[in-house]
Amino acid sequence: MPLTFIDIERQKNWRIWMFFLLLLLLYFAVGAAFAVSFLGIPVFATPQHWLFAGFLALLVAGIHFWFSAYDTVNTVIRGLSGQPPDPQDDIHTMFNNIVQEIQVVTGNRRTIQCIVIPSLSLNALAVADLKGQAAIGITEGLLSRLTRPQIEAVVAHETHHILSGDCLETTVASSLFGAYASAIEKVSAVSQGRSFLSPALFLAWALLKLSYLLNMFISREREYRADAAAVRMTRNPIALAETLHLLSRGWRGAGFIGSGYEMLCIVNPQFSALDEIEGFWADLISTHPPIKARMDILLRMARVSINDLDIRATRKKETAVSQEPAAYFAMSPRNEWQGPFTPAELALLPWLSPLTWVATNKEQAASRAWHEPLLNTIFSDKLKQQENSVATSYACPACKQPLVEASYEGTQIHQCLFCAGTLVKNSRIPRIIARTGKERPCTNRVNALARAVSSENLRMYTTKRLSGSAKNTTPAYPCPACRNTMYRGFYSSAHLIEIDRCTYCELTWFDQDELAMLQCLIENRIVPDISPPSA
């Protein structure tokens, strides 16, 4: 067996050459009709005219074929705004791991990218091109609602399309003839339908529909074969059947996934009555087999009926509703354990922050609140409720929540609304210090804090130097931009305020009050005092 659990059905490349031949005939016919209708040139009068028209059609068809089919993967990804999986997202990481596992199972015959499509619709697709690239894309909506076995079934289905050559043929056909559909629709819209009186456009439309129908005739067979291959690879027909059952009841991406991409999807984004019936005409027109027929085949393998799937889905909903919400204990600002709280009750606590220590019971090891995915939704909701706050791609290195854009002394910074930390570009720090007091005067609290902290830092630094252990033992933060470990040290030898710097990104992180203390030190020329306290 060339693969584990699956026999790869290699498709011949004759269909791709057939597409090119159709494209060549299309250009030749359109050019001939245009010359006869508008220029009055007798194209077929002499052999020279035949040769010239054929050469010109071959040149244009070759250029069109190359630019349409060579880099189609990147074109489709850009068209759907696809993004690589977020390494900090657990579900995205699971999707990426599954794709890598499938590649290992198939002997690493192809390098396959995994793409997440930012849409709440439920669909998945595979795309390949003549450049040798291939990608599997799943919408965010589908990815978030599937279990791991179901994602494995979808990835196995789409992987078969890529390895068997089905995906390349469909991608080439979609990229070649989809351009004509778009052009004809635009011309028809501009001319309000009068453009189809032209023999050239009518012939182009007829050849377009002919090639489209030919490709659709093949598509239904491909989906059945890919379903069977996914079962051989995963040994789990129920997982794929459950996925199709879910897809049959949700929004598949109509309006978001263009009509040119429907051949690439696991189910047709556009709902069509022809998709749900069988017969010669439906086989000729429809892009996908009936979902019910596909589910019946899969469920017969597992000796399960569609009614059983409905019962399972109902039980899952009832189980989710009947489950009691988790109870949490939280440590208050007075270092006292309070609780138990439900997540809804925790959300009402004014002192709850991502850095609050929480535990599901007092005996369990406590962790910061941002470690709990359920509690992170509370902080996300609080962040959305803040007016005039624009979340950025930077995450706070302390509490892992998105930073927001803010103005500080007239210049832009990134701030954490939970721990009050501040991320500043190095080039803007002198600008902020020069404007000290203009918008934010040094308060008595910050002034006293700056004196105490600088004196304590000098005392600790001197003690460490004398004892020979000057190494900083404070845990370093990861850089919000590049995720590399930042360097923690004093702002300067004259201003002993500890900060975190990323020399690569030229960014500096200030914990709460550190930037204000630095301003006070410089403005008031505070000198650290390490004299022993008076008796």
GUVO-148283 format. One record per residue (C-alpha): residue number from 1; z, x, y. Coordinates in steps of 0.5 Angstrom, whole numbers, plus 500, padded with zeros to 3 digits. Each point is the difference from the previous one (the first is absolute). Last residue first. Example, Ala and Ser with C-alpha at 12.3 -4.5 7.8 and 13.67 -1.06 7.14 Angstrom:
<firos>
  nuvex   c3   c1   c2
      2  514  527  498
      1  502  498  493
</firos>
This chain:
<firos>
  nuvex   c3   c1   c2
    535  631  536  609
    534  493  501  504
    533  494  499  496
    532  497  506  498
    531  494  502  504
    530  493  498  497
    529  497  497  507
    528  493  499  500
    527  496  500  507
    526  498  494  503
    525  494  501  505
    524  501  493  502
    523  493  498  500
    522  498  505  494
    521  506  497  496
    520  499  493  502
    519  493  500  497
    518  502  503  494
    517  505  495  499
    516  495  494  501
    515  495  503  495
    514  506  501  495
    513  503  493  501
    512  498  497  493
    511  496  505  496
    510  494  504  504
    509  494  502  496
    508  495  505  502
    507  492  500  499
    506  495  506  500
    505  497  497  494
    504  500  507  497
    503  507  502  503
    502  504  494  498
    501  506  500  504
    500  507  497  498
    499  505  501  506
    498  507  503  501
    497  503  500  507
    496  502  507  502
    495  496  501  506
    494  500  507  502
    493  498  503  494
    492  495  495  500
    491  499  493  497
    490  504  502  494
    489  498  499  493
    488  497  496  494
    487  493  502  498
    486  496  494  497
    485  499  499  493
    484  492  497  499
    483  499  493  500
    482  494  501  505
    481  501  495  505
    480  507  498  499
    479  502  507  499
    478  506  500  494
    477  507  501  502
    476  504  506  499
    475  507  499  497
    474  505  504  504
    473  502  507  496
    472  498  504  506
    471  500  508  498
    470  505  504  504
    469  504  502  494
    468  502  507  502
    467  508  498  502
    466  499  502  507
    465  493  497  501
    464  503  493  497
    463  506  500  504
    462  495  501  506
    461  496  495  498
    460  505  495  499
    459  503  502  507
    458  494  499  503
    457  498  493  497
    456  507  498  502
    455  499  502  507
    454  493  497  501
    453  503  493  496
    452  506  499  505
    451  496  502  506
    450  494  495  498
    449  505  495  498
    448  504  500  507
    447  493  499  504
    446  498  495  495
    445  506  496  501
    444  500  501  508
    443  493  498  500
    442  494  504  502
    441  495  497  504
    440  494  496  496
    439  494  499  505
    438  500  506  504
    437  506  503  498
    436  496  505  496
    435  493  500  502
    434  499  508  498
    433  503  499  494
    432  495  495  498
    431  494  504  502
    430  503  506  496
    429  500  496  494
    428  493  497  500
    427  497  506  497
    426  504  500  494
    425  498  493  499
    424  506  495  499
    423  503  496  494
    422  507  497  502
    421  506  497  496
    420  503  494  502
    419  502  498  493
    418  497  493  500
    417  495  500  505
    416  497  506  498
    415  496  503  506
    414  493  503  501
    413  499  503  507
    412  496  499  506
    411  501  503  507
    410  503  497  506
    409  507  502  499
    408  500  497  493
    407  495  495  498
    406  500  497  493
    405  495  500  494
    404  503  497  494
    403  503  504  494
    402  499  497  493
    401  506  500  495
    400  502  506  496
    399  507  500  502
    398  501  507  502
    397  493  503  500
    396  498  494  504
    395  493  498  498
    394  493  502  504
    393  494  495  499
    392  502  496  506
    391  504  494  502
    390  499  497  507
    389  506  496  503
    388  499  496  506
    387  504  495  497
    386  505  501  494
    385  499  495  494
    384  495  504  496
    383  505  506  500
    382  506  495  497
    381  495  497  495
    380  499  507  498
    379  507  502  499
    378  501  494  496
    377  494  501  496
    376  504  507  498
    375  505  497  497
    374  496  497  494
    373  497  507  500
    372  507  503  499
    371  500  508  502
    370  500  498  507
    369  507  497  499
    368  503  507  499
    367  503  501  493
    366  507  499  497
    365  501  502  492
    364  503  493  497
    363  507  499  499
    362  500  496  506
    361  494  495  498
    360  493  499  502
    359  501  506  505
    358  499  501  507
    357  501  506  505
    356  497  498  507
    355  494  505  502
    354  495  495  500
    353  504  496  505
    352  505  494  500
    351  505  500  506
    350  498  493  502
    349  501  497  493
    348  495  494  500
    347  495  503  495
    346  506  502  495
    345  501  492  499
    344  493  499  498
    343  500  506  496
    342  506  497  496
    341  507  503  502
    340  506  502  496
    339  502  503  504
    338  504  505  505
    337  501  507  498
    336  504  503  506
    335  498  507  504
    334  501  497  506
    333  493  499  502
    332  500  495  494
    331  498  503  493
    330  495  494  496
    329  501  497  493
    328  494  496  498
    327  499  494  496
    326  493  499  496
    325  497  493  501
    324  501  495  494
    323  494  500  496
    322  498  492  499
    321  494  501  504
    320  497  506  497
    319  501  497  493
    318  497  493  502
    317  494  504  503
    316  499  504  494
    315  501  494  495
    314  495  496  504
    313  495  506  499
    312  502  501  493
    311  498  492  499
    310  493  501  503
    309  499  506  496
    308  502  496  494
    307  495  494  502
    306  494  505  500
    305  501  501  493
    304  503  506  496
    303  497  503  494
    302  500  507  503
    301  493  502  498
    300  499  492  502
    299  503  501  507
    298  495  505  502
    297  494  496  498
    296  503  494  503
    295  501  504  506
    294  493  502  501
    293  498  493  499
    292  505  497  505
    291  497  506  505
    290  493  497  500
    289  496  506  499
    288  498  504  507
    287  494  501  505
    286  497  493  499
    285  493  499  500
    284  497  501  494
    283  505  499  495
    282  502  493  504
    281  492  498  499
    280  500  502  493
    279  507  497  498
    278  507  501  501
    277  505  497  505
    276  505  502  505
    275  496  505  504
    274  495  495  502
    273  506  496  503
    272  500  506  505
    271  507  503  503
    270  498  506  504
    269  504  506  499
    268  496  500  493
    267  505  503  495
    266  501  507  498
    265  496  503  506
    264  494  504  500
    263  495  494  500
    262  504  497  506
    261  499  506  505
    260  493  498  503
    259  504  493  502
    258  505  503  504
    257  507  501  498
    256  504  497  506
    255  497  493  500
    254  502  498  493
    253  505  505  498
    252  502  497  493
    251  505  495  503
    250  504  498  494
    249  500  495  494
    248  495  504  495
    247  502  507  502
    246  507  498  497
    245  497  498  493
    244  495  506  501
    243  507  504  500
    242  503  496  494
    241  494  501  496
    240  500  508  502
    239  507  500  498
    238  499  496  493
    237  495  504  498
    236  505  506  499
    235  497  506  495
    234  499  504  507
    233  494  503  498
    232  497  495  495
    231  502  495  505
    230  496  503  506
    229  494  501  496
    228  500  493  498
    227  501  498  507
    226  494  505  502
    225  495  497  495
    224  501  493  503
    223  500  502  507
    222  493  504  499
    221  497  494  496
    220  501  496  506
    219  497  505  505
    218  493  501  496
    217  497  493  502
    216  503  502  507
    215  496  506  501
    214  493  496  498
    213  502  495  505
    212  501  505  506
    211  494  503  498
    210  496  493  501
    209  504  498  506
    208  498  506  504
    207  493  500  497
    206  499  493  503
    205  504  502  507
    204  495  506  501
    203  494  495  498
    202  502  495  505
    201  502  506  505
    200  493  502  500
    199  496  494  500
    198  504  498  506
    197  502  492  501
    196  507  503  497
    195  501  502  508
    194  500  493  502
    193  507  499  497
    192  504  500  507
    191  497  506  502
    190  506  504  501
    189  504  497  494
    188  494  501  496
    187  499  507  502
    186  508  502  499
    185  499  496  493
    184  494  504  498
    183  503  507  502
    182  507  498  496
    181  496  498  494
    180  496  506  500
    179  505  505  501
    178  504  497  494
    177  493  502  496
    176  502  507  499
    175  507  501  501
    174  501  494  495
    173  495  503  495
    172  503  507  500
    171  507  497  499
    170  498  496  494
    169  497  506  497
    168  505  504  501
    167  506  496  498
    166  496  498  493
    165  500  508  499
    164  504  499  494
    163  506  505  503
    162  500  496  506
    161  500  493  498
    160  505  502  494
    159  505  502  506
    158  500  494  503
    157  502  496  494
    156  505  506  498
    155  503  499  508
    154  501  493  499
    153  503  500  493
    152  505  506  503
    151  502  496  506
    150  502  494  495
    149  504  504  496
    148  503  503  506
    147  502  493  503
    146  495  497  505
    145  502  496  507
    144  500  506  504
    143  494  503  498
    142  496  493  501
    141  502  499  507
    140  499  508  502
    139  493  499  497
    138  498  505  495
    137  495  505  500
    136  497  505  495
    135  496  505  502
    134  494  505  497
    133  496  506  503
    132  494  503  497
    131  496  500  506
    130  495  495  497
    129  506  495  501
    128  506  496  497
    127  504  494  502
    126  505  496  496
    125  503  494  502
    124  507  496  501
    123  502  493  502
    122  506  496  503
    121  500  499  507
    120  505  502  505
    119  496  506  502
    118  501  507  502
    117  495  503  494
    116  504  505  496
    115  495  506  497
    114  501  504  494
    113  495  505  499
    112  497  502  494
    111  498  507  497
    110  495  498  494
    109  501  503  493
    108  507  501  500
    107  501  499  493
    106  500  493  500
    105  507  499  499
    104  501  506  505
    103  496  496  505
    102  504  494  498
    101  507  503  502
    100  497  503  506
     99  499  492  502
     98  506  498  498
     97  504  505  504
     96  496  498  506
     95  502  493  499
     94  507  502  499
     93  500  504  506
     92  498  494  504
     91  505  495  497
     90  506  506  502
     89  497  501  507
     88  502  507  503
     87  493  503  497
     86  496  494  504
     85  494  499  496
     84  493  502  503
     83  498  495  505
     82  494  495  500
     81  498  497  506
     80  495  496  496
     79  493  502  504
     78  503  507  500
     77  502  500  492
     76  493  497  499
     75  496  506  504
     74  505  505  497
     73  497  498  493
     72  493  499  502
     71  499  507  502
     70  493  501  496
     69  498  493  499
     68  498  497  507
     67  498  507  503
     66  496  502  494
     65  496  494  499
     64  498  498  507
     63  497  507  501
     62  497  499  493
     61  497  493  502
     60  498  503  506
     59  496  506  497
     58  497  496  494
     57  498  494  505
     56  496  505  505
     55  497  503  494
     54  498  494  497
     53  497  497  506
     52  496  507  501
     51  497  500  493
     50  498  492  500
     49  497  501  507
     48  496  506  498
     47  498  496  494
     46  496  495  505
     45  501  493  502
     44  507  499  497
     43  503  501  507
     42  495  496  504
     41  504  501  506
     40  501  494  505
     39  506  502  503
     38  504  494  500
     37  499  497  493
     36  496  505  496
     35  504  506  502
     34  507  496  499
     33  498  498  493
     32  498  507  498
     31  507  503  503
     30  504  494  497
     29  496  501  493
     28  501  508  500
     27  507  499  502
     26  502  495  495
     25  496  504  495
     24  504  506  501
     23  506  497  500
     22  499  496  493
     21  498  507  497
     20  506  503  503
     19  504  494  496
     18  496  502  494
     17  502  507  501
     16  507  498  500
     15  499  495  494
     14  497  506  496
     13  506  504  500
     12  503  498  493
     11  507  497  500
     10  505  504  495
      9  504  495  497
      8  507  504  499
      7  504  498  494
      6  507  499  502
      5  507  501  497
      4  500  507  501
      3  493  502  503
      2  494  504  497
      1  502  497  493
</firos>
